[in-house]
Amino acid sequence: MVGKWPEVDLSAGAAVIGDLHLDTADEERAKSFTRWLEALAVPRLVILGDLFDAWLGPGSAGERGAGEVIAALAAARERGVLCDLVPGNRDFLLDGSFERTSGCTLHPAGALGLLADGGRAVFVHGDELCTEDRAYQRYKRLARARAVRWLGARLPRGLARAIGRRLRRASSRAVAAKTPAYKALQPAAARDLAAAAGAATLVCGHAHQARDERLDAGLRWIVLDAYGGERDELRIGAAGELELVSSTREV
Ligand SMILES: [Mn+2]
């Protein structure tokens, strides 16, 4: 293990998606994802965060949409699909009880994927690369503090739902008010993170805009579209090759 990133084996056929932004209260939206998941025949699925648009602790798990998703993940695990989840900025309160019920393994700081060709790719949600967004980075430190987690674990379900709605509105206002440069993923941050992880490739989501480019020093930087977008899935090939595809393509 290099640094804080747990290693996961990315064998041929493994799939990576992210930014589904599912509403824990919306069973119908959840079903469009769970149907996709039911048809998925891969050895491993990595979800790069923001699976849920807002997750406020175990109170959220009791909602119908969340229940649908958790059951589908558990069924996939039963079929032999290993599932890894790197929590995002919207669902960083996912915890051990979610791990137990869904069968997913959580990687709060990201994960280091080991590829068939001996290569290493580091997987993060991507919000940690918005280093120019000082207000957001301050918010993130506060929101992830132990006291906030403690509160989240004890919120009654109705209150959790009401707070979730308010957070979503406030967050979309804040995003709309900022200049694009401000909320952009920073290449320098991508370089530093990949170097710290000893990885030649960095894969993330969060920006909701796909890219597959080479930064100087040979680093490959792949960003996935939000789930449902044109290039919303990363597939791992037999020789460890990485390709952005559409999750809705014929399989
Ligand atoms: Mn995000």
Boltz pocket constraint, residues with backbone or C-beta under 6 A from the ligand:
constraints:
  - pocket:
      binder: B
      contacts: [[A, 50], [A, 88], [A, 89], [A, 90], [A, 125], [A, 127], [A, 205], [A, 206], [A, 207]]
      max_distance: 6.0
